[in-house]
């Protein structure tokens, strides 16, 4: 999950559209003005109205009011204008510039929750998922009802290979704003995946990719087939999940890219016998 997002913002923006989460929850653009940010006393009533809204349309109207409040500073009009500037830069794909603007706002007022949330969004698009997660934590520390940050956290956890954590984040977002249809779809999809065949397996054999990460997140023992140059068990392996890693100890002669291998000699050198041997060892350790 370490692609260079800032070089291809539109491509990855479309990837987020597939989940439908960031557009609704983290990338909401407000052009109107409101009274204040997360410290506005109106928010308590708006959150109650949001939970009890009887239609999707009513829910969207209420959530729009909440976003307007979040994106407007309570006392500094200049910071509100800076916020809109950062949003415009982010929309146009100028992610580094947007990040600089949101960082400036945070430096001026580190209690402005939406500045943290918007910078988390930028960091997500740049592929800096761990940093995005840190900024989301700051957002939630200031505004625990920030359904946008919670939905964004779900996206981040998906990219970090933590489906259980993603599911919890999505459920928290939906409990605050039950009108996030795409979040609800993500919850259904994750629940189906997490309750699917994987959890019934004694062990999973796979390469360093999605199903293996999901199995590890579920606590299912994994046998990962991958070059040791990229998979270092002590540092990157699933610490709390029984695992074995099968790889070629020889250095790759190519400047390898974990997303595109020119000549997969390191994988071709791994025999079926090696994999079976490691699997038998893993299963014995589980008994």
Secondary structure, DSSP 8 states (H G I E B T S, - for coil): ----GGGSHHHHHHHHHHHT-HHHHT-----S--S-STT-THHHHHHHHHHH-SSHHHHHHHHHHHHHHHTS-SS-HHHHHHHHHHHHHHHTT-HHHHHHHHHHHHHH-TT-HHHHHHHHHHHHHTT-HHHHHHHHHHHHHH-TT-HHHHHHHHHHHHHTT-HHHHHHHHHHHHHH-TT-HHHHHHHHHHHHHHTSGGGG-S-EEEESSHHHHHHHHTT--EEEE--TTT--HHHHS-TTS-EEEE---S--SS--BTTB-S--HHHHTS-HHHHHHHHHHHHHHH-
